[in-house]
Amino acid sequence: MPIFSKVARFARSPQGRRLAAQAMQRAKDPKTRKQIDDARRKLAARRGGGAR
């Protein structure tokens, strides 16, 4: 079974839906959003790309 099919099946499962809801809640949290933005900038700098 292709990996994308497994991911899609998991996303439709009750556990996958719960994890997606948790991720969306955490993404709305300003502290978590800052951590994500900092990690994105570090990764972009490491790759040699410009941060937006």
Summary of the structure (lengths in Angstrom):
residues: 52
radius of gyration: 15.2
end to end distance: 37.3
largest distance: 39.4
contacts: 97
relative contact order: 0.08
helix: 83%
strand: 0%
